[in-house]
Amino acid sequence: MRKINLTLLLVISISVLTSAQQVNYNQELFDLISTKKWFEIDQYYHQHKDSINNEFVKLLYVAETSKAFNQPLQSIDAYEQLLEKNLRNEDTPTLISGIGNYLLHICAREQEFEKGEILCRKMINLVQSDTTIESPTLIHDLEIAASTFNDWKSKVIIPEIVDKRSYNNGEVELSPSTSDNGIYFNAQWNGVDLRTYFDTGFSTCYIFNRATAERIGVKFNYTDTLLLNGNTKVLTGTIDSLILGKFIISNVPVCVNIESVDSTNHYQTTCDSLLNSKFDVVLGMPIIKKLGVIEFNFAKNTMSFPKRNSTSCKRNIYINGSSPINGFGGQLYMNLKICNDNFLTFFDTGGINGLFINTDFFEKHRGNIPIEPEVISHSGFVGGCSGANTYTRYQYECNQIEIQINDKEIKMLNDCAIAKDKENDDKNGTTEGNLGSDIFKYCNKAIFDFNNMVFSVE
């Protein structure tokens, strides 16, 4: 009997070993990239990179993850290699409609207009040198794209950041609010000191009161009226200069609210008064993501910009897509842990709330997340005070929950809420939920490292 068992064990071991050898790590990574689950993709690659030997998959990994992890030039370079090497031996039209389109899109997104024009010309040469096809339409489309990039070079004003005082951290004093845990400070916008709000949830710099914009001399683009968040009517414009700590930033794109509130609506007028009293201007992601390392010391009430080139922490933040042509620069997302499970959160430092958990994640961990039995209503607003900007949702309160940000555990007390059901999920967050500025009251320090894409707390 023992011999039979040993033989069976040997057969099972050989079977498992054979199965393991048949894992196609290249295909698995390729399939995972299509999910856009950036932290899972990054982790899988680093776990199995010695087994990932397909050059196309490796370059695609670099091209796609670099977009999310704030390394646009690295992404463009990887896409260009995919175009030049044509590792899947695609015909020219297929190659250009796939890899070529992605490449031109990211050049537009990252305002690499000169590079975009050069690449258009390179693709036109590819088509013209391919004797197996005749594609005048494709050449015509690429000529239009090249002309558009050339036009943008002269018309789109690109922000430029100058390190003003590289010998120190450019320390800025914070001026906290007595009513919330948001991050406020004074900065010089066109030479005028304005109370500024640090908001990773805003994909643009934003002025709520048009009178403020006119006072500091915003250069409006009156032909470009947009709907911010699909609700708030804004004008786009440019601020000539922003002085923040050690940085001088020129040509700052900004959106300015041009809506009026209903004076007979108490909620709207209260909202309008509140926003006007809290801040003058929002510092959004188009500028935030360019500042490198930003350290907030809440014990000293300071913001500084230390030079850090490496970190032992894993990446835990990424930036979603953006359209800088209109002054938009994405929003911030973070991976943390709740109940020993990954929780992908929309990280909105402008949100005056703590942690909000959507239905699916709560149902998965219902036994470990205690909630109060009564449902309560919660009202708020996004971007403005008109009726289109307000919302009401129903939720349960969670008096205590533990979260983990990298290796730091935080016990949040009375700063967590759970959606009553899927209809009351936070649609502005991820499928899991969102995290607001209340997280900062648990921190002595909070550090945003946009070089390494790490958020850490002390």
DOVEXMI-295035 format. One record per residue (C-alpha): x, y, z; residue number from 0; residue in one letter. Coordinates in nm, 4 decimals, m for minus. Layout:
<rs>
((X Y Z) NUM a);
...
</rs>
This chain:
<rs>
((0.0000 0.0000 0.0000) 0 m);
((0.2840 0.2394 0.0840) 1 r);
((0.4467 0.1742 m0.2555) 2 k);
((0.1197 0.2529 m0.4335) 3 i);
((0.0815 0.5788 m0.2390) 4 n);
((0.4384 0.6804 m0.3158) 5 l);
((0.3865 0.6059 m0.6815) 6 t);
((0.0623 0.8069 m0.6839) 7 l);
((0.2370 1.0983 m0.5104) 8 l);
((0.5131 1.0885 m0.7696) 9 l);
((0.2610 1.0910 m1.0546) 10 v);
((0.0755 1.3874 m0.8984) 11 i);
((0.4030 1.5773 m0.8475) 12 s);
((0.5065 1.5213 m1.2095) 13 i);
((0.1618 1.6300 m1.3269) 14 s);
((0.1746 1.9530 m1.1232) 15 v);
((0.5272 2.0249 m1.2420) 16 l);
((0.4272 1.9738 m1.6043) 17 t);
((0.1232 2.1969 m1.5583) 18 s);
((0.3369 2.4703 m1.4019) 19 a);
((0.5831 2.4530 m1.6905) 20 q);
((0.2984 2.5063 m1.9345) 21 q);
((0.1951 2.8417 m1.7854) 22 v);
((0.2222 3.1022 m2.0600) 23 n);
((0.3373 3.4036 m1.8619) 24 y);
((0.3532 3.6190 m2.1741) 25 n);
((m0.0104 3.5501 m2.2595) 26 q);
((m0.1253 3.5948 m1.8994) 27 e);
((0.0448 3.9344 m1.8751) 28 l);
((m0.0971 4.0358 m2.2146) 29 f);
((m0.4494 3.9427 m2.0995) 30 d);
((m0.3994 4.1228 m1.7680) 31 l);
((m0.2892 4.4457 m1.9398) 32 i);
((m0.6294 4.4668 m2.1105) 33 s);
((m0.7999 4.4853 m1.7670) 34 t);
((m0.6141 4.8088 m1.6805) 35 k);
((m0.5727 4.6856 m1.3221) 36 k);
((m0.2408 4.8628 m1.2995) 37 w);
((m0.1223 4.7423 m0.9588) 38 f);
((m0.2029 4.3794 m1.0388) 39 e);
((m0.0279 4.4171 m1.3742) 40 i);
((0.2792 4.5718 m1.2113) 41 d);
((0.2939 4.3035 m0.9429) 42 q);
((0.2513 4.0191 m1.1925) 43 y);
((0.5280 4.1530 m1.4154) 44 y);
((0.7785 4.1842 m1.1328) 45 h);
((0.6903 3.8396 m0.9970) 46 q);
((0.7382 3.6681 m1.3338) 47 h);
((0.9654 3.8986 m1.5334) 48 k);
((1.2316 3.6265 m1.5696) 49 d);
((0.9703 3.4144 m1.7500) 50 s);
((0.8339 3.6954 m1.9648) 51 i);
((1.0479 3.6869 m2.2789) 52 n);
((0.8114 3.8085 m2.5497) 53 n);
((0.9488 4.1452 m2.6638) 54 e);
((0.6072 4.2695 m2.7790) 55 f);
((0.4471 4.1974 m2.4401) 56 v);
((0.7365 4.3540 m2.2508) 57 k);
((0.7209 4.6733 m2.4564) 58 l);
((0.3419 4.6830 m2.4291) 59 l);
((0.3737 4.6516 m2.0499) 60 y);
((0.6089 4.9509 m2.0396) 61 v);
((0.3939 5.1528 m2.2801) 62 a);
((0.0676 5.0985 m2.0933) 63 e);
((0.1828 5.1139 m1.7302) 64 t);
((0.3998 5.4207 m1.7894) 65 s);
((0.0887 5.6148 m1.8909) 66 k);
((m0.0746 5.5402 m1.5567) 67 a);
((0.2412 5.5798 m1.3489) 68 f);
((0.3221 5.9359 m1.4624) 69 n);
((0.6057 5.8512 m1.7034) 70 q);
((0.4640 5.9719 m2.0362) 71 p);
((0.7933 6.0013 m2.2256) 72 l);
((0.8794 5.6423 m2.1381) 73 q);
((0.5371 5.5364 m2.2655) 74 s);
((0.5851 5.7237 m2.5949) 75 i);
((0.9289 5.5654 m2.6438) 76 d);
((0.7905 5.2134 m2.5886) 77 a);
((0.5024 5.2714 m2.8308) 78 y);
((0.7446 5.4068 m3.0899) 79 e);
((0.9557 5.0913 m3.0597) 80 q);
((0.6424 4.8817 m3.1105) 81 l);
((0.5679 5.0807 m3.4248) 82 l);
((0.9205 5.0547 m3.5658) 83 e);
((0.9803 4.6882 m3.4855) 84 k);
((0.6328 4.5624 m3.5849) 85 n);
((0.6914 4.2531 m3.3743) 86 l);
((0.3624 4.0894 m3.4761) 87 r);
((0.4318 4.1363 m3.8492) 88 n);
((0.1091 4.3274 m3.9082) 89 e);
((0.0340 4.4875 m4.2422) 90 d);
((0.0971 4.8615 m4.2461) 91 t);
((m0.2659 4.9850 m4.2179) 92 p);
((m0.3324 4.7520 m3.9234) 93 t);
((m0.0100 4.8568 m3.7503) 94 l);
((m0.0926 5.2265 m3.7869) 95 i);
((m0.4605 5.1941 m3.6896) 96 s);
((m0.3543 5.0091 m3.3747) 97 g);
((m0.0129 5.1012 m3.2339) 98 i);
((0.0105 5.4217 m3.4394) 99 g);
((m0.3208 5.5578 m3.3136) 100 n);
((m0.2293 5.4823 m2.9514) 101 y);
((0.1030 5.6590 m3.0022) 102 l);
((m0.0505 5.9740 m3.1500) 103 l);
((m0.3180 5.9804 m2.8798) 104 h);
((m0.0639 5.9847 m2.5977) 105 i);
((0.1432 6.2514 m2.7777) 106 c);
((m0.1693 6.4694 m2.7850) 107 a);
((m0.2576 6.3852 m2.4246) 108 r);
((0.0884 6.4743 m2.2982) 109 e);
((0.1247 6.7821 m2.5223) 110 q);
((0.4221 6.6338 m2.7083) 111 e);
((0.3053 6.8086 m3.0229) 112 f);
((0.6375 6.8243 m3.2059) 113 e);
((0.6929 6.4533 m3.1434) 114 k);
((0.3402 6.3809 m3.2669) 115 g);
((0.4050 6.5642 m3.5935) 116 e);
((0.7348 6.3787 m3.6465) 117 i);
((0.5615 6.0443 m3.5877) 118 l);
((0.2868 6.1313 m3.8370) 119 c);
((0.5547 6.1916 m4.0992) 120 r);
((0.7231 5.8634 m4.0075) 121 k);
((0.3941 5.6746 m4.0536) 122 m);
((0.3318 5.8452 m4.3879) 123 i);
((0.6747 5.7190 m4.5030) 124 n);
((0.5826 5.3685 m4.3857) 125 l);
((0.2684 5.3720 m4.5987) 126 v);
((0.4409 5.5188 m4.9020) 127 q);
((0.7268 5.2685 m4.8897) 128 s);
((0.4927 4.9682 m4.8674) 129 d);
((0.4506 4.8584 m5.2302) 130 t);
((0.1873 4.5983 m5.1406) 131 t);
((m0.0813 4.8548 m5.0592) 132 i);
((m0.2404 5.1673 m5.1948) 133 e);
((m0.3910 5.3742 m4.9172) 134 s);
((m0.4449 5.7395 m5.0114) 135 p);
((m0.7126 5.7747 m4.7428) 136 t);
((m0.4702 5.6678 m4.4688) 137 l);
((m0.2051 5.9095 m4.5976) 138 i);
((m0.4654 6.1872 m4.6111) 139 h);
((m0.5702 6.1181 m4.2493) 140 d);
((m0.2075 6.1219 m4.1320) 141 l);
((m0.1458 6.4496 m4.3160) 142 e);
((m0.4413 6.6029 m4.1299) 143 i);
((m0.3070 6.4688 m3.7980) 144 a);
((0.0381 6.6152 m3.8720) 145 a);
((m0.1186 6.9507 m3.9569) 146 s);
((m0.3213 6.9406 m3.6324) 147 t);
((m0.0105 6.8745 m3.4231) 148 f);
((0.1658 7.1605 m3.6015) 149 n);
((m0.1325 7.3857 m3.5303) 150 d);
((m0.1320 7.2911 m3.1611) 151 w);
((0.2368 7.3837 m3.1351) 152 k);
((0.1497 7.7476 m3.1948) 153 s);
((m0.1936 7.7660 m3.0319) 154 k);
((m0.1839 7.5495 m2.7177) 155 v);
((0.0027 7.7137 m2.4307) 156 i);
((0.1954 7.4483 m2.2395) 157 i);
((0.2674 7.4849 m1.8652) 158 p);
((0.6350 7.5166 m1.7831) 159 e);
((0.7762 7.4535 m1.4380) 160 i);
((1.0977 7.6195 m1.3278) 161 v);
((1.2778 7.5152 m1.0104) 162 d);
((1.3144 7.8564 m0.8475) 163 k);
((1.5159 7.7721 m0.5367) 164 r);
((1.6779 7.4318 m0.5700) 165 s);
((1.8900 7.4733 m0.2581) 166 y);
((1.5987 7.4244 m0.0198) 167 n);
((1.2596 7.2579 0.0027) 168 n);
((1.0643 7.5741 m0.0706) 169 g);
((0.8614 7.5359 0.2477) 170 e);
((0.5064 7.6727 0.2399) 171 v);
((0.2950 7.7369 0.5484) 172 e);
((m0.0415 7.5628 0.5574) 173 l);
((m0.3500 7.7526 0.6678) 174 s);
((m0.5914 7.4820 0.7839) 175 p);
((m0.9680 7.5176 0.7922) 176 s);
((m1.1582 7.4997 1.1191) 177 t);
((m1.4401 7.3031 0.9568) 178 s);
((m1.2670 7.0292 0.7541) 179 d);
((m0.9370 6.8471 0.7023) 180 n);
((m0.8620 6.9782 0.3539) 181 g);
((m0.5192 7.1161 0.2634) 182 i);
((m0.5122 7.4968 0.2189) 183 y);
((m0.2217 7.7378 0.1683) 184 f);
((m0.1423 8.0705 0.0061) 185 n);
((0.0228 8.0825 m0.3359) 186 a);
((0.0875 8.3666 m0.5790) 187 q);
((m0.1295 8.3506 m0.8904) 188 w);
((m0.0275 8.6263 m1.1330) 189 n);
((0.1429 8.7954 m0.8373) 190 g);
((m0.1693 8.7893 m0.6177) 191 v);
((m0.1832 8.5846 m0.2963) 192 d);
((m0.4795 8.3496 m0.3185) 193 l);
((m0.5995 8.0891 m0.0730) 194 r);
((m0.5335 7.7667 m0.2616) 195 t);
((m0.6929 7.4244 m0.2213) 196 y);
((m0.4885 7.1078 m0.2882) 197 f);
((m0.7281 6.8772 m0.4742) 198 d);
((m0.6177 6.5479 m0.6314) 199 t);
((m0.9786 6.4817 m0.7289) 200 g);
((m0.9884 6.7763 m0.9691) 201 f);
((m0.8570 6.7138 m1.3196) 202 s);
((m0.7994 7.0870 m1.3736) 203 t);
((m0.7037 7.4016 m1.1855) 204 c);
((m1.0319 7.5715 m1.1062) 205 y);
((m1.1687 7.9080 m0.9962) 206 i);
((m1.5187 7.9033 m0.8544) 207 f);
((m1.5768 8.2798 m0.8516) 208 n);
((m1.5380 8.4535 m1.1885) 209 r);
((m1.4640 8.7855 m1.0147) 210 a);
((m1.1476 8.6274 m0.8721) 211 t);
((m1.0414 8.5167 m1.2189) 212 a);
((m1.0896 8.8656 m1.3574) 213 e);
((m0.9078 9.0227 m1.0621) 214 r);
((m0.5890 8.8248 m1.1293) 215 i);
((m0.6111 8.8643 m1.5084) 216 g);
((m0.6965 8.5167 m1.6348) 217 v);
((m0.6633 8.5096 m2.0132) 218 k);
((m0.9944 8.3577 m2.1214) 219 f);
((m1.0532 8.1492 m2.4282) 220 n);
((m1.4053 8.2677 m2.5012) 221 y);
((m1.4534 8.0226 m2.7854) 222 t);
((m1.4132 7.7234 m2.5561) 223 d);
((m1.7032 7.6715 m2.3141) 224 t);
((m1.7064 7.3301 m2.1494) 225 l);
((m1.9171 7.1258 m1.9122) 226 l);
((m1.7013 7.0272 m1.6147) 227 l);
((m1.7993 6.6843 m1.4770) 228 n);
((m2.0806 6.6957 m1.7291) 229 g);
((m2.2661 6.9485 m1.5119) 230 n);
((m2.0846 7.2783 m1.4523) 231 t);
((m2.0487 7.5321 m1.7337) 232 k);
((m1.6970 7.6764 m1.7375) 233 v);
((m1.4683 7.8912 m1.9482) 234 l);
((m1.1131 7.7786 m2.0058) 235 t);
((m0.8235 8.0168 m1.9730) 236 g);
((m0.4605 8.0608 m1.8773) 237 t);
((m0.2869 8.2074 m1.5725) 238 i);
((0.0522 8.3538 m1.6671) 239 d);
((0.2363 8.2536 m1.3509) 240 s);
((0.2060 8.0619 m1.0260) 241 l);
((0.4696 8.0848 m0.7527) 242 i);
((0.4450 7.7905 m0.5150) 243 l);
((0.7298 7.7192 m0.2749) 244 g);
((1.0451 7.6732 m0.4784) 245 k);
((0.8607 7.6579 m0.8092) 246 f);
((0.7657 7.9161 m1.0678) 247 i);
((0.5029 7.7710 m1.3000) 248 i);
((0.4081 7.9553 m1.6182) 249 s);
((0.1057 7.9164 m1.8462) 250 n);
((m0.1200 7.7400 m1.5967) 251 v);
((m0.4417 7.6125 m1.7627) 252 p);
((m0.7527 7.6902 m1.5579) 253 v);
((m1.1296 7.6455 m1.5732) 254 c);
((m1.3541 7.9220 m1.4399) 255 v);
((m1.7113 7.8657 m1.3229) 256 n);
((m1.9614 8.0863 m1.5105) 257 i);
((m2.2835 7.9495 m1.3627) 258 e);
((m2.5165 8.1376 m1.1300) 259 s);
((m2.7079 7.9876 m0.8384) 260 v);
((m3.0781 8.0103 m0.7694) 261 d);
((m3.1061 8.2865 m0.5062) 262 s);
((m3.4366 8.1375 m0.3839) 263 t);
((m3.2751 7.8003 m0.3148) 264 n);
((m3.1308 7.7969 0.0374) 265 h);
((m2.9087 7.4958 m0.0272) 266 y);
((m2.7517 7.6515 m0.3374) 267 q);
((m2.6913 7.9909 m0.1749) 268 t);
((m2.5406 7.8239 0.1326) 269 t);
((m2.3121 7.6172 m0.0911) 270 c);
((m2.2116 7.9307 m0.2837) 271 d);
((m2.1274 8.1187 0.0352) 272 s);
((m1.9336 7.8208 0.1727) 273 l);
((m1.7169 7.7721 m0.1361) 274 l);
((m1.6410 8.1436 m0.1668) 275 n);
((m1.5291 8.1561 0.1959) 276 s);
((m1.3143 7.8412 0.1876) 277 k);
((m1.0764 7.9048 m0.1026) 278 f);
((m1.0006 8.1215 m0.4043) 279 d);
((m0.8525 7.8671 m0.6439) 280 v);
((m0.8131 7.4890 m0.6723) 281 v);
((m0.4698 7.3459 m0.7484) 282 l);
((m0.5609 7.0404 m0.9564) 283 g);
((m0.3812 6.7414 m1.1023) 284 m);
((m0.2318 6.9037 m1.4176) 285 p);
((0.0124 7.0909 m1.1911) 286 i);
((0.0194 6.8634 m0.8853) 287 i);
((0.1502 6.5639 m1.0805) 288 k);
((0.4445 6.7704 m1.2124) 289 k);
((0.5777 6.8744 m0.8687) 290 l);
((0.7711 6.5564 m0.7901) 291 g);
((0.7671 6.4900 m0.4155) 292 v);
((0.5223 6.6869 m0.2001) 293 i);
((0.5479 6.6461 0.1754) 294 e);
((0.2843 6.7705 0.4189) 295 f);
((0.3951 6.8013 0.7814) 296 n);
((0.0758 6.8448 0.9812) 297 f);
((0.2623 6.8811 1.3109) 298 a);
((0.4444 7.1871 1.1714) 299 k);
((0.1628 7.2878 0.9326) 300 n);
((0.3978 7.3021 0.6333) 301 t);
((0.4198 7.1809 0.2748) 302 m);
((0.7621 7.1211 0.1221) 303 s);
((0.9196 6.9650 m0.1861) 304 f);
((1.2129 6.7434 m0.0806) 305 p);
((1.4325 6.5719 m0.3380) 306 k);
((1.3850 6.1950 m0.3233) 307 r);
((1.5000 5.9620 m0.5968) 308 n);
((1.4103 5.6213 m0.4560) 309 s);
((1.1761 5.4577 m0.2108) 310 t);
((1.1387 5.1164 m0.0507) 311 s);
((0.7590 5.1351 m0.0801) 312 c);
((0.5639 4.9751 m0.3623) 313 k);
((0.3741 5.1874 m0.6103) 314 r);
((0.0264 5.2493 m0.4760) 315 n);
((m0.1050 5.5484 m0.6740) 316 i);
((m0.1779 5.6058 m1.0415) 317 y);
((m0.3340 5.8758 m1.2581) 318 i);
((m0.6208 5.8038 m1.4916) 319 n);
((m0.6553 5.9387 m1.8469) 320 g);
((m0.6485 6.3092 m1.9217) 321 s);
((m0.6909 6.5652 m2.2013) 322 s);
((m0.4408 6.8477 m2.1469) 323 p);
((m0.5528 7.0136 m2.4720) 324 i);
((m0.8390 7.1522 m2.2625) 325 n);
((m0.6373 7.1901 m1.9426) 326 g);
((m0.7393 6.8574 m1.7882) 327 f);
((m0.4792 6.6353 m1.6267) 328 g);
((m0.6448 6.3253 m1.4821) 329 g);
((m0.7434 6.2205 m1.1312) 330 q);
((m0.5644 6.0240 m0.8620) 331 l);
((m0.6339 5.6641 m0.7585) 332 y);
((m0.4762 5.4656 m0.4764) 333 m);
((m0.4532 5.1033 m0.3721) 334 n);
((m0.4866 5.0373 0.0007) 335 l);
((m0.5912 4.7338 0.2027) 336 k);
((m0.9098 4.6737 0.3984) 337 i);
((m0.9806 4.3350 0.5609) 338 c);
((m0.6501 4.2149 0.4058) 339 n);
((m0.7966 4.2735 0.0610) 340 d);
((m0.6958 4.5262 m0.2047) 341 n);
((m0.9222 4.8308 m0.2137) 342 f);
((m0.8852 5.0595 m0.5151) 343 l);
((m1.0018 5.4055 m0.4161) 344 t);
((m1.0544 5.7329 m0.5948) 345 f);
((m0.8220 5.9485 m0.3791) 346 f);
((m0.9917 6.2873 m0.3623) 347 d);
((m0.8114 6.5257 m0.1252) 348 t);
((m1.0757 6.7840 m0.2121) 349 g);
((m1.3513 6.5578 m0.0853) 350 g);
((m1.4663 6.6651 0.2609) 351 i);
((m1.5210 6.3114 0.3860) 352 n);
((m1.3394 6.0030 0.5063) 353 g);
((m1.3695 5.6591 0.3505) 354 l);
((m1.6733 5.5604 0.1440) 355 f);
((m1.7215 5.1943 0.0545) 356 i);
((m1.9400 5.0825 m0.2322) 357 n);
((m2.1803 4.7892 m0.2188) 358 t);
((m1.9851 4.5069 m0.3829) 359 d);
((m1.6783 4.5415 m0.1595) 360 f);
((m1.8953 4.5674 0.1520) 361 f);
((m2.0936 4.2552 0.0616) 362 e);
((m1.7689 4.0654 0.0099) 363 k);
((m1.6509 4.1590 0.3619) 364 h);
((m1.9799 4.2158 0.5410) 365 r);
((m1.8790 4.0015 0.8382) 366 g);
((m1.5697 4.2143 0.9076) 367 n);
((m1.7103 4.5638 0.8529) 368 i);
((m1.9497 4.6654 1.1341) 369 p);
((m2.2200 4.9173 1.0432) 370 i);
((m2.4890 5.1071 1.2273) 371 e);
((m2.8408 4.9688 1.1656) 372 p);
((m3.0067 5.2938 1.0597) 373 e);
((m2.9832 5.4326 0.7081) 374 v);
((m2.9057 5.8046 0.6907) 375 i);
((m2.9102 6.0484 0.3991) 376 s);
((m2.6049 6.2434 0.2927) 377 h);
((m2.6142 6.5457 0.0596) 378 s);
((m2.3252 6.7131 m0.1172) 379 g);
((m2.2103 6.8881 m0.4323) 380 f);
((m1.9414 6.8438 m0.6951) 381 v);
((m1.7775 7.1333 m0.8815) 382 g);
((m2.0498 7.3911 m0.8247) 383 g);
((m2.3707 7.4781 m0.6439) 384 c);
((m2.6399 7.4551 m0.9104) 385 s);
((m2.9025 7.1840 m0.8959) 386 g);
((m2.7090 6.9715 m1.1471) 387 a);
((m2.4087 6.9637 m0.9126) 388 n);
((m2.5880 6.8463 m0.6001) 389 t);
((m2.6509 6.4878 m0.4970) 390 y);
((m2.8126 6.2922 m0.2167) 391 t);
((m2.7308 5.9333 m0.1319) 392 r);
((m2.8337 5.6918 0.1424) 393 y);
((m2.5712 5.5178 0.3484) 394 q);
((m2.4826 5.3328 0.6655) 395 y);
((m2.2318 5.4719 0.9128) 396 e);
((m1.9285 5.2632 1.0062) 397 c);
((m1.7887 5.3802 1.3397) 398 n);
((m1.4547 5.2019 1.3149) 399 q);
((m1.2500 5.0532 1.0351) 400 i);
((m0.8822 4.9704 0.9894) 401 e);
((m0.7068 5.0459 0.6634) 402 i);
((m0.3490 4.9862 0.5542) 403 q);
((m0.1526 5.2279 0.3345) 404 i);
((0.1614 5.0428 0.2316) 405 n);
((0.2978 4.9212 0.5674) 406 d);
((0.1112 5.1703 0.7880) 407 k);
((m0.2120 5.0732 0.9612) 408 e);
((m0.4676 5.3415 1.0419) 409 i);
((m0.7770 5.2983 1.2549) 410 k);
((m1.0418 5.5396 1.1306) 411 m);
((m1.3072 5.6351 1.3853) 412 l);
((m1.6436 5.7746 1.2730) 413 n);
((m1.4967 5.8536 0.9308) 414 d);
((m1.6375 5.5731 0.7197) 415 c);
((m1.9674 5.5199 0.5382) 416 a);
((m2.1164 5.2325 0.3364) 417 i);
((m2.3530 5.2621 0.0407) 418 a);
((m2.7054 5.1452 0.1260) 419 k);
((m2.7223 4.9598 m0.2069) 420 d);
((m2.5792 4.9796 m0.5589) 421 k);
((m2.8088 5.2690 m0.6476) 422 e);
((m2.6312 5.4699 m0.3753) 423 n);
((m2.2755 5.3773 m0.4726) 424 d);
((m2.0428 5.6700 m0.5271) 425 d);
((m2.0385 5.6989 m0.9065) 426 k);
((m1.7414 5.9402 m0.8956) 427 n);
((m1.5236 5.6822 m0.7255) 428 g);
((m1.4039 5.3373 m0.8293) 429 t);
((m1.6057 5.0187 m0.8046) 430 t);
((m1.4724 4.9916 m0.4482) 431 e);
((m1.5221 5.3532 m0.3324) 432 g);
((m1.3328 5.6708 m0.2477) 433 n);
((m1.1178 5.8346 0.0170) 434 l);
((m1.1344 6.2020 0.1120) 435 g);
((m0.9371 6.4532 0.3146) 436 s);
((m1.0344 6.3150 0.6568) 437 d);
((m0.7446 6.0705 0.6195) 438 i);
((m0.5048 6.3555 0.6991) 439 f);
((m0.6210 6.3960 1.0576) 440 k);
((m0.4639 6.0555 1.1316) 441 y);
((m0.1230 6.1561 0.9914) 442 c);
((0.1758 6.3479 1.1238) 443 n);
((0.3066 6.3508 0.7680) 444 k);
((0.1639 6.2666 0.4270) 445 a);
((0.3946 6.2328 0.1269) 446 i);
((0.2939 6.2280 m0.2395) 447 f);
((0.5838 6.0970 m0.4476) 448 d);
((0.4890 6.1466 m0.8120) 449 f);
((0.8346 6.0357 m0.9270) 450 n);
((0.7867 5.6839 m0.7925) 451 n);
((0.4037 5.6945 m0.7693) 452 m);
((0.3882 5.6276 m0.3976) 453 v);
((0.1659 5.7819 m0.1310) 454 f);
((0.2950 5.7237 0.2214) 455 s);
((0.2030 5.8398 0.5707) 456 v);
((0.3786 5.8756 0.9030) 457 e);
</rs>
